[in-house]
Amino acid sequence: MSQKFLQELTQRVQSFILNKKIKSILVAISGGQDSILLIAILNTIDSKITSKYRISYIYIDHQWKKNSYQQIQHLINYITVKKNIVIYQINKVARSETECREQRYNLIYKYANINKYDLIVTGHNSDDKVETFFQNINRKSSTEGFSSPVIINRINSKIFLLRPLLGTSKDNIYALCKKLNLPIWSDSTNYIYQINRNRLRYELIPYIRIFLNKKIENNLFNSTKNFYYENEYIKQNATKMYLLYRNKNKIAISCKNLIKQHIILQIKTLQIFYQYNLQNHISNNIIMKIIHIANIKINQKLIIFEDHKYLHILNNKWLYIENKVK
């Protein structure tokens, strides 16, 4: 059964590589059992595919662990000699798990973009979805934060993102690694309870499973799927609103038309407006302030807020972004 399951995972990745004509792959690894299984899968594929393509591994070392050097050596020894492994060591200690995650993703995406990789592969599994769901509740996340990542996604028009283990639990991954005699590295940071994700993994989720709902992981897994589809529908409609209401000549959007839409479309459209034009995430408080003022009948020019570069102005129901005069 284990061998059959491994064949299914391998076939999934191999089919994607061949169908999308992937020529370069960047595999993001953490050193845990997920990474070890990913490496095994890609080694198997590499022996089957005759077409030429390059594959590299990238590891982000936050240097939390005293034995991080030994873990890196373990990965280097396991990865086939002819493969390239890139290691980033972050000397500055991050203040939170969220900041660490953002650092990792930014480095991985930036490296893939600069070095022209077609595909990024990660070892996310189904347990990651459930843990992330609870973390996002704690962060007061929006529906987008509760939505489930999908197995196949796009970073941009040139780079795919593939998560082949996303439908597989940690327990199944561990059992498969043991069955195949893969060299699992025991990560000591998994047992540091000051890390919120570990408390969720080893205390909260098992408590809910035992005393409240034994199918909690499966139920949340399905819920996050629904959140994903709902959020994608909202984002698609918000994108249409943005394209319809934007000013063709200036960095501006018609709030007069926007406020006729449902409140969630107003919020999402303004988020897209700022992300597209300034590559900036605007806080929900400011978004709601813009919507509130746009709904009030004000004819005069009004500066809603300003930052170190721009003035954000509402004038005749148009939201403008203007450079500050020096």
C-alpha positions as CSV (number, residue, x, y, z in Angstrom):
1,M,0.0,0.0,0.0
2,S,2.8,2.4,0.9
3,Q,4.6,1.7,-2.4
4,K,1.4,2.3,-4.3
5,F,0.8,5.6,-2.6
6,L,4.3,6.7,-3.3
7,Q,3.7,5.8,-7.0
8,E,0.6,7.9,-7.0
9,L,2.4,10.9,-5.6
10,T,5.3,10.5,-8.0
11,Q,2.9,10.2,-11.0
12,R,1.1,13.3,-9.9
13,V,4.3,15.4,-9.9
14,Q,5.7,13.7,-13.1
15,S,2.5,14.3,-15.0
16,F,2.5,18.0,-14.1
17,I,6.1,18.4,-15.1
18,L,5.5,16.8,-18.5
19,N,2.1,18.4,-19.2
20,K,3.4,21.9,-18.4
21,K,6.7,21.3,-20.1
22,I,8.6,22.4,-17.0
23,K,12.3,22.9,-17.6
24,S,13.5,24.1,-14.2
25,I,12.3,23.2,-10.7
26,L,13.1,24.8,-7.3
27,V,12.2,22.6,-4.3
28,A,11.7,24.4,-1.0
29,I,12.8,22.1,1.8
30,S,12.7,22.5,5.6
31,G,14.6,19.3,6.6
32,G,11.6,17.5,8.1
33,Q,9.9,14.3,7.0
34,D,7.9,16.2,4.3
35,S,11.1,17.4,2.7
36,I,12.7,14.0,2.8
37,L,9.7,12.5,1.1
38,L,9.7,15.2,-1.5
39,I,13.4,14.5,-2.3
40,A,12.6,10.8,-2.7
41,I,9.8,11.6,-5.1
42,L,11.9,13.9,-7.2
43,N,14.8,11.5,-7.3
44,T,12.4,8.8,-8.6
45,I,11.1,11.2,-11.3
46,D,14.6,12.3,-12.3
47,S,15.5,8.7,-13.0
48,K,12.4,8.3,-15.3
49,I,12.2,11.6,-17.2
50,T,14.7,11.6,-20.1
51,S,14.1,15.2,-21.2
52,K,16.6,17.8,-19.9
53,Y,15.6,20.0,-17.0
54,R,17.4,21.5,-14.0
55,I,16.4,21.0,-10.4
56,S,17.6,22.8,-7.3
57,Y,16.8,22.8,-3.6
58,I,16.5,25.8,-1.4
59,Y,16.7,25.8,2.4
60,I,16.1,28.8,4.6
61,D,18.0,28.5,7.9
62,H,16.6,30.8,10.6
63,Q,19.3,29.5,12.9
64,W,16.9,28.8,15.8
65,K,18.5,25.4,16.5
66,K,21.9,24.7,17.9
67,N,22.2,21.8,15.5
68,S,21.1,23.6,12.4
69,Y,24.5,23.0,10.8
70,Q,24.2,19.3,11.3
71,Q,20.7,19.3,9.8
72,I,22.0,21.1,6.7
73,Q,24.7,18.5,6.4
74,H,22.1,15.8,6.7
75,L,20.1,17.3,3.7
76,I,23.2,17.8,1.6
77,N,24.2,14.1,2.2
78,Y,20.7,12.9,1.2
79,I,20.2,15.0,-1.9
80,T,21.7,13.5,-5.0
81,V,25.3,14.8,-5.6
82,K,24.5,16.3,-9.0
83,K,21.7,18.5,-7.6
84,N,22.2,22.1,-6.5
85,I,21.3,23.1,-3.0
86,V,21.0,26.8,-2.0
87,I,21.1,27.7,1.6
88,Y,20.1,31.1,3.1
89,Q,21.2,31.8,6.7
90,I,19.2,34.5,8.4
91,N,21.2,36.2,11.1
92,K,18.5,38.6,12.3
93,V,16.1,36.9,14.7
94,A,12.5,37.3,13.6
95,R,10.0,38.6,16.1
96,S,7.2,36.1,15.2
97,E,6.4,33.0,13.2
98,T,4.5,35.1,10.7
99,E,7.6,37.2,10.1
100,C,9.7,34.1,9.6
101,R,7.2,32.7,7.1
102,E,7.1,35.9,5.2
103,Q,10.9,36.0,5.1
104,R,11.0,32.4,3.7
105,Y,8.4,33.0,1.0
106,N,10.0,36.3,-0.1
107,L,13.4,34.7,-0.4
108,I,12.1,31.6,-2.2
109,Y,10.0,33.6,-4.7
110,K,12.7,36.2,-5.3
111,Y,15.3,33.4,-5.9
112,A,13.0,31.6,-8.3
113,N,12.2,34.7,-10.2
114,I,15.8,35.9,-10.6
115,N,17.0,32.5,-11.6
116,K,14.1,31.8,-14.0
117,Y,12.6,28.7,-12.5
118,D,9.3,27.5,-14.0
119,L,8.1,25.6,-10.9
120,I,8.4,25.8,-7.1
121,V,7.6,22.6,-5.2
122,T,6.9,22.7,-1.4
123,G,6.1,20.0,1.2
124,H,2.9,21.5,2.7
125,N,0.5,18.8,4.0
126,S,-3.1,18.6,5.1
127,D,-2.2,19.2,8.8
128,D,-0.6,22.5,7.8
129,K,-4.0,23.7,6.5
130,V,-5.7,22.9,9.9
131,E,-2.9,24.6,11.9
132,T,-2.9,27.6,9.7
133,F,-6.6,27.9,10.0
134,F,-6.4,28.2,13.8
135,Q,-3.5,30.6,13.6
136,N,-5.5,32.9,11.2
137,I,-8.4,32.9,13.7
138,N,-5.9,34.3,16.3
139,R,-4.8,36.9,13.8
140,K,-8.4,38.0,13.1
141,S,-7.9,37.1,9.4
142,S,-10.3,37.7,6.6
143,T,-12.0,35.0,4.5
144,E,-8.9,34.9,2.3
145,G,-6.8,33.9,5.4
146,F,-9.2,31.0,6.1
147,S,-9.2,29.8,2.5
148,S,-7.3,26.6,1.7
149,P,-4.1,26.6,-0.3
150,V,-4.5,24.4,-3.4
151,I,-2.2,21.8,-4.8
152,I,-1.5,23.7,-8.0
153,N,-1.3,27.5,-8.1
154,R,0.6,30.3,-9.9
155,I,3.0,32.7,-8.3
156,N,2.9,34.9,-11.5
157,S,2.6,34.4,-15.2
158,K,5.9,32.5,-15.4
159,I,6.1,30.4,-12.2
160,F,3.9,27.6,-11.0
161,L,3.6,26.5,-7.4
162,L,3.0,22.8,-6.7
163,R,2.1,21.3,-3.3
164,P,1.9,17.5,-4.1
165,L,1.6,16.4,-0.4
166,L,-1.3,18.8,0.4
167,G,-3.9,16.1,0.6
168,T,-1.7,13.9,2.8
169,S,-1.6,14.0,6.6
170,K,1.6,14.1,8.7
171,D,0.9,10.7,10.1
172,N,0.7,9.2,6.6
173,I,3.8,10.9,5.5
174,Y,5.7,9.7,8.6
175,A,4.4,6.1,8.1
176,L,5.5,6.2,4.4
177,C,8.9,7.5,5.3
178,K,9.4,4.7,7.9
179,K,8.1,2.1,5.4
180,L,10.6,3.2,2.8
181,N,13.5,3.6,5.3
182,L,14.0,7.2,4.5
183,P,16.4,9.1,6.8
184,I,14.0,11.3,8.9
185,W,15.6,14.1,10.9
186,S,14.2,14.7,14.3
187,D,13.6,18.5,14.6
188,S,13.9,19.6,18.2
189,T,12.1,22.9,17.5
190,N,8.9,20.9,17.0
191,Y,8.7,20.4,20.7
192,I,9.2,24.0,21.8
193,Y,5.8,24.9,23.2
194,Q,6.6,28.7,23.1
195,I,6.0,28.3,19.4
196,N,2.2,28.7,18.8
197,R,2.1,26.2,16.0
198,N,3.4,23.5,18.3
199,R,0.8,24.2,20.9
200,L,-1.9,23.9,18.2
201,R,-0.4,20.6,16.9
202,Y,0.2,18.8,20.2
203,E,-2.3,20.3,22.5
204,L,-5.3,22.2,21.1
205,I,-6.1,20.0,18.0
206,P,-5.7,16.6,19.9
207,Y,-7.9,18.0,22.7
208,I,-10.7,19.0,20.2
209,R,-10.3,15.6,18.4
210,I,-10.7,13.7,21.7
211,F,-13.3,15.7,23.5
212,L,-15.3,17.6,20.9
213,N,-15.0,16.2,17.4
214,K,-12.9,13.3,16.3
215,K,-13.2,14.4,12.6
216,I,-12.0,18.0,13.3
217,E,-9.1,17.8,10.8
218,N,-11.3,16.4,8.0
219,N,-14.1,18.9,8.7
220,L,-11.7,21.9,8.7
221,F,-10.0,20.6,5.6
222,N,-13.3,20.6,3.7
223,S,-14.3,24.0,5.2
224,T,-11.1,25.6,4.0
225,K,-11.8,24.3,0.5
226,N,-15.2,26.1,0.5
227,F,-13.5,29.3,1.8
228,Y,-11.1,29.1,-1.1
229,Y,-13.8,28.8,-3.8
230,E,-15.9,31.6,-2.2
231,N,-12.9,33.9,-1.9
232,E,-11.8,33.2,-5.5
233,Y,-15.3,34.2,-6.7
234,I,-15.2,37.4,-4.7
235,K,-11.7,38.2,-5.9
236,Q,-12.7,37.7,-9.6
237,N,-15.6,40.0,-9.2
238,A,-13.6,42.6,-7.3
239,T,-11.0,42.5,-10.1
240,K,-13.8,43.2,-12.6
241,M,-14.9,46.2,-10.5
242,Y,-11.4,47.5,-10.3
243,L,-11.0,47.4,-14.1
244,L,-14.4,48.9,-14.6
245,Y,-14.1,51.8,-12.1
246,R,-10.4,52.8,-12.4
247,N,-9.3,56.0,-14.0
248,K,-7.5,55.4,-17.3
249,N,-5.2,58.5,-16.9
250,K,-4.6,58.8,-13.2
251,I,-4.1,56.6,-10.1
252,A,-7.7,56.9,-9.1
253,I,-10.9,54.9,-8.7
254,S,-14.5,55.9,-8.7
255,C,-15.9,55.5,-5.2
256,K,-19.2,56.9,-6.5
257,N,-19.8,53.7,-8.5
258,L,-18.0,51.4,-6.0
259,I,-20.2,52.2,-3.1
260,K,-23.2,50.8,-5.0
261,Q,-21.6,47.4,-4.7
262,H,-21.8,44.9,-1.8
263,I,-19.5,45.9,1.1
264,I,-17.2,42.9,0.6
265,L,-16.7,43.9,-3.1
266,Q,-15.9,47.5,-2.0
267,I,-13.2,46.2,0.5
268,K,-11.6,43.8,-2.0
269,T,-11.7,46.2,-4.9
270,L,-9.9,48.9,-2.8
271,Q,-7.3,46.3,-1.7
272,I,-6.7,45.4,-5.4
273,F,-6.4,49.1,-6.2
274,Y,-3.7,49.7,-3.7
275,Q,-1.9,46.4,-4.4
276,Y,-1.8,47.0,-8.1
277,N,-0.8,50.7,-8.1
278,L,1.4,50.9,-5.0
279,Q,2.3,47.2,-4.3
280,N,1.1,48.0,-0.8
281,H,-1.2,46.4,1.7
282,I,-3.6,48.9,3.2
283,S,-4.9,48.2,6.7
284,N,-8.6,47.3,7.0
285,N,-9.2,50.3,9.3
286,I,-8.1,52.7,6.5
287,I,-10.2,50.8,3.9
288,M,-13.3,51.1,6.1
289,K,-12.5,54.8,6.6
290,I,-12.4,55.4,2.8
291,I,-15.7,53.6,2.4
292,H,-17.4,55.4,5.2
293,I,-16.3,58.9,3.9
294,A,-17.2,57.9,0.3
295,N,-20.8,57.2,1.5
296,I,-21.1,60.7,3.0
297,K,-22.2,63.4,0.6
298,I,-19.0,65.5,0.6
299,N,-18.4,67.7,-2.4
300,Q,-15.2,69.4,-1.3
301,K,-11.7,68.0,-1.7
302,L,-10.7,65.9,1.3
303,I,-7.3,64.3,2.3
304,I,-8.3,61.0,3.9
305,F,-4.8,60.2,5.0
306,E,-1.2,60.6,4.0
307,D,2.0,58.6,4.2
308,H,5.6,59.5,3.7
309,K,5.2,59.5,-0.1
310,Y,1.6,60.1,-1.1
311,L,-1.6,62.0,-0.4
312,H,-4.8,59.9,-0.5
313,I,-7.5,62.2,-1.6
314,L,-11.3,61.9,-2.0
315,N,-12.6,64.5,-4.5
316,N,-16.0,64.4,-6.2
317,K,-16.3,60.7,-5.2
318,W,-13.0,59.8,-6.9
319,L,-10.2,58.4,-4.7
320,Y,-6.9,59.8,-6.0
321,I,-3.3,59.0,-5.0
322,E,-1.0,61.9,-5.5
323,N,2.7,62.4,-4.9
324,K,3.5,64.8,-2.1
325,V,4.9,68.1,-3.2
326,K,8.5,68.5,-1.9
